[in-house]
Amino acid sequence: MYQVLYRKWRPKTFSDVCGQPQVTSTLLNELKEDRLSHAYLFTGSRGTGKTSCAKIFAKAVNCLHPLENGDPCNECEMCRAIDNGSCLDVIEIDAASNNGVDNIRDLRDEANFTPATAKFRVYIIDEVHMLSISAFNALLKTLEEPPEHVKFILATTEVHKLPSTILSRCQRFEFKHITPEDICQRLKYVCENENLELTDGAAMLIARLADGAMRDALSLLDRCASFGGVIDEKTVEDAAGIAGRDYLFSLADCIAKKDVVKGLEIIDTLHKNSCDMERLITELTNHFRNIMVAKTVKNYKDLIICSDEELEKLVEQSKTIKLEAVLHTINRLNEALAVIKKSVNRRIEMETAFMSLCSPELDKSNDALLARISELEAEVRMLKSSGVRVSQVKEETPAAEEKEIAATEEKEPVEEKKEEITEEINEEIKEPEQPPVPDYEPPVEEKQAQPAEQPSGERPFDRWPEAVKLACSVDAPLIGFLTGTSAVIYNNIVLIKSDNPVLATFLKQENHTKIIRSAIFRITGEKYRLGIYNGNASETEAPKKDPLESFLQKAQNLGLNVERKE
């Protein structure tokens, strides 16, 4: 009768146990020195050798002819009886199905009887964390002070569920995940004895898929052997069900490219093929986890479980997706996974999650905003590296798209234009103090210095609100001074209408004035000077470029008779 590989090749001695030297060496020393404890606790994940070590220990303490290193001989009557399960003194109990207080009471009563044929009565309680509280309480006294002929071995995968009173009464051993290298060696040894051909790549892939569990690795090898012929990576992929996962790469590309239509079509196809949406979210989360590892870890091959061909595709895809977007996607998929288990329609929840990932503007979370900012920064760096300036983009872009560009551009372009048009702002606002001069009539050349094509009359500045909004987005203090204001244009000067008397002083600060003029230039495409409107545009014109004119006018208004000498 055929016996599956993980049962057929279960370790018979401590030297056969793979990847647990910290456990086997300690137990062997205790056996050689005869320093045995009355209770042991074996903890660790599935398939790491807990039950196998418990049975080897039971054979070792009862072996009639033990080896010098402490291992059982596996040839005497007691060893063979324990192996085939006919020894009445080695009792293996499944706590998952015998977890009541009555079961433990029966065990406690039986423990008082001496062994029938063996030296020690050994109780192996598997999945001990499944015992009820009352069952644990019933076990306490016997576990602490059992008869001399009784040994307890408790095995569990969830040690945190055990009461501290149980933990304090046992000698604890931690079973670690078995390394892929150790699993590969064991698989090759089994294949040599089973006349199976196993390639190195297939052995490593099985080891990675086993995730540190030897039993899982042997079970997968058993499935691969059923295919017949040489066991290579393709055979392992087919047996493990990891072949044909191109839809994960396609969905990841759709999320990166914000292609909602194609992504929903893929989800619809998978749903029609009876793909469970919860499993799809889990697989997609693991796929983005692999992308994250490929982007951040140097030895990513040791942390990603897949074939070499799939690994190459994964690395290529990781280069096209930002790390912030990967982290946001993982968090959003985890949220969807928590909700989908309680959802009535799992397909709708999957589609909703996918839609939010493809439309970042719909997601207001911090992770989504961080991903969007990262994309904008990448676009700005790309524009700078290509030498594109805002003026070039504005000239080549239709007028209908100008507002959209102004809303999405970073403030660096505003700074570039600001430097070009603000060299003389301080001279226009600040009035230098000079001594009084005689009456003076400005020469004809000074009056004609202004270009003839500029407008001469006062007219409302209709686009002033747009300029205020743009300036305030760059310089927040302007909000308190410019909100509720209006403006007119007179002789190439923008005169601001405001009831705030501090505005004129505020505008004397060079940095604020530069930003306002830059905003006006961005909106109109023309350069204007600034001034304060006092009721009549002709009287509130900004200072002339010749500062003497301003002081001449002030002297005449005070009734002073001054003459200007050349």
For each residue, the residues with C-beta under 8 A, 3 or more apart:
1:
2:
3: 7 8
4: 7 8 218 219 222
5: 8 9 190 194 218 219 221 222 225
6: 9 10 214 215 218 219 222
7: 3 4 10
8: 3 4 5
9: 5 6 190 218
10: 6 7 52
11: 14 16 17 18 49 52 53 56
12: 16 56 72 74 83
13: 16 17 56 67 71 72 74
14: 11 17 24 27 28 53 56 60 70 71
15: 24 69 71
16: 11 12 13
17: 11 13 14 20 23 24 49 52 53 56
18: 11 49 178 182 183 185 186 214
19: 48 49 176 177 178 179 182 183 214
20: 17 23 24 48 49 53 175 176 178
21: 24 25
22: 25 26 173 174 176
23: 17 20 26 27 42 49 53 173 174 175
24: 14 15 17 20 21 27 28 53
25: 21 22 28 29
26: 22 23 29 30 173
27: 14 23 24 30 31 53 57 60 70 173
28: 14 24 25 31 32 69 70 71
29: 25 26 32 33 35 70
30: 26 27 33 34 35 36 37 70
31: 27 28 34 36 60 61 66 70
32: 28 29 68 69 70
33: 29 30
34: 30 31
35: 29 30
36: 30 31 61 151
37: 30 40 170 171
38: 146 150 151 152
39: 143 146 151 152 153 154 169 170 171
40: 37 54 57 151 152 153 154 170 171 172 173
41: 154 155 156 159 162 166 167 170 171 172 173
42: 23 50 53 54 153 154 155 156 173 175
43: 50 155 156 157 159 172 173 174 175
44: 48 49 50 157 174 175 176
45: 48 157 175 177 212 213
46: 157 213 215 216
47: 210 212 213 214 215 216 217
48: 19 20 44 45 175 176 177 178 212 213 214
49: 11 17 18 19 20 23 44 52 53 175 178 214
50: 42 43 44 53 54 155 175
51: 54 55 92 124 126 155
52: 10 11 17 49 55 56
53: 11 14 17 20 23 24 27 42 49 50 56 57 173 175
54: 40 42 50 51 57 58 124 153 155
55: 51 52 58 59 82 83 90 92 124
56: 11 12 13 14 17 52 53 59 60 71 72
57: 27 40 53 54 60 61 122 151 153
58: 54 55 61 62 82 90 120 122 124 151 153
59: 55 56 62 63 72 74 78 79 82 83
60: 14 27 31 56 57 63 66 70 71 72
61: 31 36 57 58 119 120 122 151
62: 58 59 78 82 87 89 90 118 119 120 122
63: 59 60 66 72 73 76 78 79
64: 73 76 77 78 79
65: 73 75 76
66: 31 60 63 70 71 72 73
67: 13 70 71 72 73
68: 32
69: 15 28 32
70: 14 27 28 29 30 31 32 60 66 67
71: 13 14 15 28 56 60 66 67
72: 12 13 56 59 60 63 66 67 79
73: 63 64 65 66 67 76 79
74: 12 13 59 79 80 83
75: 65 79 80
76: 63 64 65 73 79 80
77: 64 80 81
78: 59 62 63 64 81 82 87 117 118
79: 59 63 64 72 73 74 75 76 82 83
80: 74 75 76 77 83 84
81: 77 78 84 86 87 117
82: 55 58 59 62 78 79 85 87 90
83: 12 55 59 74 79 80
84: 80 81
85: 82
86: 81
87: 62 78 81 82 90 117 118
88: 91 116 117
89: 62 115 116 117 118 120 121 122
90: 55 58 62 82 87 118 121 122 124
91: 88 107 110 121 122 123 124
92: 51 55 124 126
93: 98 103 107 123 124 125 126
94: 97 98 126 127
95: 98 99 125 126 127 128 129 130 131
96: 99 126 127 130
97: 94
98: 93 94 95 103
99: 95 96 103 130 131 132 135
100: 103 104 132 134 135
101: 104 105 132 134 135 137 138
102: 105 106
103: 93 98 99 100 106 107 135
104: 100 101 107 108 131 135 138 139
105: 101 102 108 109 138
106: 102 103 109 110
107: 91 93 103 104 110 111 123 139 142
108: 104 105 111 112 138 139 142
109: 105 106 112
110: 91 106 107 113
111: 107 108 121 123 142 146 147 150
112: 108 109 147
113: 110 121
114: 121 149
115: 89 118 119 120 121 149
116: 88 89
117: 78 81 87 88 89
118: 62 78 87 89 90 115 121 122
119: 61 62 115 149
120: 58 61 62 89 115 149 150 151
121: 89 90 91 111 113 114 115 118 149 150 151
122: 57 58 61 62 89 90 91 118 150 151 152 153
123: 91 93 107 111 150 151 152 153
124: 51 54 55 58 90 91 92 93 153 155
125: 93 95 128 131 152 153 154 155
126: 51 92 93 94 95 96 155
127: 94 95 96 130 155 156 157
128: 95 125 131 154 155 156 162 166
129: 95 156 157 158 159 161 162
130: 95 96 99 127
131: 95 99 104 125 128 135 136 139
132: 99 100 101 135 136
133: 136 137 163
134: 100 101 137 138
135: 99 100 101 103 104 131 132 138 139
136: 131 132 133 139 140 162 163 165 166
137: 101 133 134 140
138: 101 104 105 108 134 135
139: 104 107 108 131 135 136 142 143 166
140: 136 137 143 144 165 166 169
141: 144 145
142: 107 108 111 139 145 146
143: 39 139 140 146 152 166 169 170
144: 140 141 169
145: 141 142
146: 38 39 111 142 143 150 151 152
147: 111 112 150
148:
149: 114 115 119 120 121
150: 38 111 120 121 122 123 146 147
151: 36 38 39 40 57 58 61 120 121 122 123 146
152: 38 39 40 122 123 125 143 146 170
153: 39 40 42 54 57 58 122 123 124 125
154: 39 40 41 42 125 128 166 170
155: 41 42 43 50 51 54 124 125 126 127 128
156: 41 42 43 127 128 129 159 161 162
157: 43 44 45 46 127 129
158: 129 161
159: 41 43 129 156 162 167 172
160:
161: 129 156 158
162: 41 128 129 136 156 159 166 167
163: 133 136 166 167
164: 167 168
165: 136 140 168 169
166: 41 128 136 139 140 143 154 162 163 169 170
167: 41 159 162 163 164 170 172
168: 164 165
169: 39 140 143 144 165 166
170: 37 39 40 41 143 152 154 166 167
171: 37 39 40 41
172: 40 41 43 159 167
173: 22 23 26 27 40 41 42 43 53
174: 22 23 43 44
175: 20 23 42 43 44 45 48 49 50 53
176: 19 20 22 44 48 212
177: 19 45 48 211 212 213
178: 18 19 20 48 49 182 183 210 212 213 214
179: 19 182 183 212
180: 183 184 204 207 208 302
181: 184 185 207
182: 18 19 178 179 185 186
183: 18 19 178 179 180 186 187 203 206 207 210 212 214 217
184: 180 181 187 188 200 203 204 207
185: 18 181 182 188 189
186: 18 182 183 189 190 214 217
187: 183 184 190 191 198 203 206 207 217 218 221
188: 184 185 191 192 198 203
189: 185 186 192 193
190: 5 9 186 187 193 194 196 218 221
191: 187 188 194 195 196 197 198 221 231
192: 188 189 195
193: 189 190
194: 5 190 191 225
195: 191 192
196: 190 191 221 225 231
197: 191 229 230 231
198: 187 188 191 202 203 221 230 231
199: 202 203 230 231 232 233
200: 184 203 204
201: 204 205 232 233 308
202: 198 199 205 206 224 231 232 233 235 236
203: 183 184 187 188 198 199 200 206 207
204: 180 184 200 201 207 208
205: 201 202 208 209 233 236 237 305 307
206: 183 187 202 203 209 210 217 220 221 224 236
207: 180 181 183 184 187 203 204 210 217
208: 180 204 205 211 305 306
209: 205 206 216 217 220 236 240 242 305
210: 47 178 183 206 207 213 214 216 217 220
211: 177 208 216 305
212: 45 47 48 176 177 178 179 183
213: 45 46 47 48 177 178 210 216 217
214: 6 18 19 47 48 49 178 183 186 210 217 218
215: 6 46 47 218 219
216: 46 47 209 210 211 213 219 220
217: 47 183 186 187 206 207 209 210 213 214 220 221
218: 4 5 6 9 187 190 214 215 221 222
219: 4 5 6 215 216 222 223
220: 206 209 210 216 217 223 224 236 239 240
221: 5 187 190 191 196 198 206 217 218 224 225 231
222: 4 5 6 218 219 225 226
223: 219 220 226 227 239 240
224: 202 206 220 221 227 231 235 236 239
225: 5 194 196 221 222 228 231
226: 222 223 239
227: 223 224 231 235 238 239
228: 225
229: 197 235
230: 197 198 199 235
231: 191 196 197 198 199 202 221 224 225 227 235 236
232: 199 201 202 235 236
233: 199 201 202 205 236 237 307 308
234: 237 238 243
235: 202 224 227 229 230 231 232 238 239
236: 202 205 206 209 220 224 231 232 233 239 240
237: 205 233 234 240 242 243 307
238: 227 234 235 241 243
239: 220 223 224 226 227 235 236
240: 209 220 223 236 237
241: 238
242: 209 237 245 306 307 310
243: 234 237 238
244:
245: 242 248 249 283 310
246: 249 250
247: 250 251 266 270
248: 245 251 252 283 284 287
249: 245 246 252 253 287 313 317
250: 246 247 253 254 262 266
251: 247 248 254 255 263 266 267 284 354
252: 248 249 255 256 284 287 288 291 317 321
253: 249 250 256 257 259 317
254: 250 251 257 258 259 260 262 263 266 354 358
255: 251 252 258 263 325 329 354 357 358
256: 252 253 320 321 325
257: 253 254
258: 254 255 358 359 360
259: 253 254 262 263 358
260: 254 263 264 354 355 358 359
261: 264 265
262: 250 254 259 265 266
263: 251 254 255 259 260 266 267 354 358
264: 260 261 267 268 351 354 355
265: 261 262 268 269
266: 247 250 251 254 262 263 269 270
267: 251 263 264 270 271 280 347 350 351 354
268: 264 265 271 272
269: 265 266 272 273
270: 247 266 267 273 275 280
271: 267 268 274 275 277 347
272: 268 269
273: 269 270
274: 271
275: 270 271 279 280
276: 279 280 346
277: 271 280 281 340 346 347 349 350
278: 281 282 337 340 341 346
279: 275 276 282 283
280: 267 270 275 276 277 283 284 350
281: 277 278 284 285 333 336 337 340 350 353
282: 278 279 285 286 337
283: 245 248 279 280 286 287
284: 248 251 252 280 281 287 288 333
285: 281 282 288 289 330 333 334 337
286: 282 283 289 290
287: 248 249 252 283 284 290 291 314
288: 252 284 285 291 292 326 329 330 333
289: 285 286 292 293 330
290: 286 287 293 294 304 306 314
291: 252 287 288 294 295 314 317 318 321 326
292: 288 289 295 296 323 326 327 330
293: 289 290 296 297 300 303 304
294: 290 291 297 300 304 314 315 318
295: 291 292 318 321 323 326
296: 292 293 323
297: 293 294 300 303
298:
299: 302 303
300: 293 294 297 303 304 315
301: 304 311
302: 180 299
303: 293 297 299 300
304: 290 293 294 300 301 311 314
305: 205 208 209 211
306: 208 242 290 310 311 314
307: 205 233 237 242 310 311
308: 201 233 311 312
309: 312 313
310: 242 245 306 307 313 314
311: 301 304 306 307 308 314 315
312: 308 309 315 316
313: 249 309 310 316 317
314: 287 290 291 294 304 306 310 311 317 318
315: 294 300 311 312 318 319
316: 312 313 319 320
317: 249 252 253 291 313 314 320 321
318: 291 294 295 314 315 321
319: 315 316
320: 256 316 317
321: 252 256 291 295 317 318 325 326
322: 325 326 371 374 375 378
323: 292 295 296 326 327
324: 327 328 367 370 371 374
325: 255 256 321 322 328 329 371 374 375
326: 288 291 292 295 321 322 323 329 330
327: 292 323 324 330 331 367
328: 324 325 331 332 357 365 367 368 370 371
329: 255 288 325 326 332 333 357
330: 285 288 289 292 326 327 333 334
331: 327 328 334 335 365 367
332: 328 329 335 336 353 356 357 363 367
333: 281 284 285 288 329 330 336 337 353
334: 285 330 331 337 338
335: 331 332 338 339 353
336: 281 332 333 339 340 349 350 352 353
337: 278 281 282 285 333 334 340 341
338: 334 335 341
339: 335 336 342 343 349
340: 277 278 281 336 337 343 346 349 350
341: 278 337 338
342: 339
343: 339 340 346 348 349
344:
345: 348 349
346: 276 277 278 340 343 349 350
347: 267 271 277 350 351
348: 343 345 351 352
349: 277 336 339 340 343 345 346 352 353
350: 267 277 280 281 336 340 346 347 353 354
351: 264 267 347 348 354 355
352: 336 348 349 355 356
353: 281 332 333 335 336 349 350 356 357
354: 251 254 255 260 263 264 267 350 351 357 358
355: 260 264 351 352 358 359 362
356: 332 352 353 359 362 363
357: 255 328 329 332 353 354 360 363
358: 254 255 258 259 260 263 354 355
359: 258 260 355 356 362 363
360: 258 357 363 368 371 372
361: 372
362: 355 356 359
363: 332 356 357 359 360 368
364: 368 369
365: 328 331 368 369
366: 369 370
367: 324 327 328 331 332 370 371
368: 328 360 363 364 365 371 372
369: 364 365 366 372 373
370: 324 328 366 367 373 374
371: 322 324 325 328 360 367 368 374 375
372: 360 361 368 369 375 376
373: 369 370 376 377
374: 322 324 325 370 371 377 378
375: 322 325 371 372 378 379
376: 372 373 379 380 408 410
377: 373 374 380 381 410
378: 322 374 375 381 382
379: 375 376 382 383
380: 376 377 383 384 410 412
381: 377 378 384 385
382: 378 379 385 386
383: 379 380 386 388
384: 380 381 387 388 412
385: 381 382
386: 382 383
387: 384
388: 383 384 392 393
389: 392 393 413 416
390: 393 394 409 413 414 416 417
391: 394 395 417
392: 388 389 395 396
393: 388 389 390 396 397 405
394: 390 391 397 402 405 525
395: 391 392
396: 392 393
397: 393 394 401 402 405
398: 401 402
399: 402
400:
401: 397 398 404 405
402: 394 397 398 399 405 406
403: 406 407
404: 401 407 408
405: 393 394 397 401 402 408 409
406: 402 403 409 470 522
407: 403 404
408: 376 404 405
409: 390 405 406 413 414
410: 376 377 380 413
411: 414 415 473 474
412: 380 384 415 416
413: 389 390 409 410 416 417
414: 390 409 411 417 418 470 474 515 518 519 522
415: 411 412 418 419
416: 389 390 412 413 419 420
417: 390 391 413 414 420 421 518 521 522
418: 414 415 421 422 514 515 517 518
419: 415 416 422
420: 416 417
421: 417 418 517 518 521 527
422: 418 419 425 510 513 514 517 518
423:
424: 427 428
425: 422 428 429 510 513 514 517 530
426: 429 430 508 510 513
427: 424 430 545
428: 424 425 529 530 542 543
429: 425 426 507 508 513 530 542 543
430: 426 427 508
431: 543 547 550
432: 547
433:
434: 437 547 548 551
435:
436: 551 555 560 562
437: 434 440 548 551 552 555 562 563 564 565
438: 561 562 563 564 565
439: 552 556 561 562 563 564
440: 437 548 549 552 562 563 564
441:
442: 446 447 546 549
443: 446 447
444: 447 448
445: 448 449
446: 442 443 449 544 546 549
447: 442 443 444 450
448: 444 445
449: 445 446 545
450: 447 454 491 492
451: 454
452:
453:
454: 450 451 491 492
455: 459 489 490 491 492
456: 491
457: 490
458: 488 489 490 537 538
459: 455 488 489 490
460: 486 487 488 489
461: 464 486 487 488 489 494
462:
463: 466 467 523 524
464: 461 467 468 485 486 487 494
465: 468 469
466: 463 469 470 523
467: 463 464 470 471 516 519 520 522 523 524
468: 464 465 471 472 478 482 483 485 519
469: 465 466 472 473
470: 406 414 466 467 473 474 519 522 523
471: 467 468 474 475 478 482 515 516 518 519
472: 468 469 475 476 478 479 482 483
473: 411 469 470
474: 411 414 470 471 515 518 519
475: 471 472 478 511 512 515
476: 472 479
477: 480 481 512
478: 468 471 472 475 481 482 512 515 516
479: 472 476 482 483
480: 477 483
481: 477 478 485 498 500 502 503 506
482: 468 471 472 478 479 485 496 498 516
483: 468 472 479 480
484: 498
485: 464 468 481 482 496 497 498 503
486: 460 461 464 496 497
487: 460 461 464 494 495 496 497 533
488: 458 459 460 461 494 495 497 533 537
489: 455 458 459 460 461 492 493 494 495 528
490: 455 457 458 459 493 495 537 538 540 541
491: 450 454 455 456 537 541
492: 450 454 455 489 528 529
493: 489 490 528 529 530 531 541 542
494: 461 464 487 488 489 520 528 529 530 531
495: 487 488 489 490 531 532 533 537 540 541 542
496: 482 485 486 487 503 507 530 531 532 533
497: 485 486 487 488 533
498: 481 482 484 485 503 532 533
499:
500: 481 503
501: 504
502: 481 505 506
503: 481 485 496 498 500 506 507 532
504: 501 507 508 532
505: 502 508
506: 481 502 503 509 512
507: 429 496 503 504 512 513 516 530 532
508: 426 429 430 504 505 513
509: 506 512 513
510: 422 425 426 513 514
511: 475 514 515
512: 475 477 478 506 507 509 515 516
513: 422 425 426 429 507 508 509 510 516 517 530
514: 418 422 425 510 511 517 518
515: 414 418 471 474 475 478 511 512 518 519
516: 467 471 478 482 507 512 513 519 520 530
517: 418 421 422 425 513 514 520 521 527 528 529 530
518: 414 417 418 421 422 471 474 514 515 521 522
519: 414 467 468 470 471 474 515 516 522 523
520: 467 494 516 517 523 524 526 528
521: 417 421 517 518 524 525 526 527 528
522: 406 414 417 467 470 518 519
523: 463 466 467 470 519 520
524: 463 467 520 521 528
525: 394 521
526: 520 521
527: 421 517 521
528: 489 492 493 494 517 520 521 524
529: 428 492 493 494 517 542
530: 425 428 429 493 494 496 507 513 516 517 542
531: 493 494 495 496 540 541 542
532: 495 496 498 503 504 507 540
533: 487 488 495 496 497 498 537 540
534: 539 540
535: 539 540
536: 539 540
537: 458 488 490 491 495 533 540 541
538: 458 490 541
539: 534 535 536
540: 490 495 531 532 533 534 535 536 537
541: 490 491 493 495 531 537 538
542: 428 429 493 495 529 530 531
543: 428 429 431 547 550
544: 446 547 549 550
545: 427 449
546: 442 446 549
547: 431 432 434 543 544 550 551
548: 434 437 440 551 552 564
549: 440 442 446 544 546 552 553
550: 431 543 544 547 553 554
551: 434 436 437 547 548 554 555
552: 437 439 440 548 549 555 556 562 564
553: 549 550 556 557
554: 550 551 557 558
555: 436 437 551 552 558 560 562
556: 439 552 553 559 560 562
557: 553 554
558: 554 555
559: 556
560: 436 555 556
561: 438 439
562: 436 437 438 439 440 552 555 556
563: 437 438 439 440
564: 437 438 439 440 548 552
565: 437 438
566:
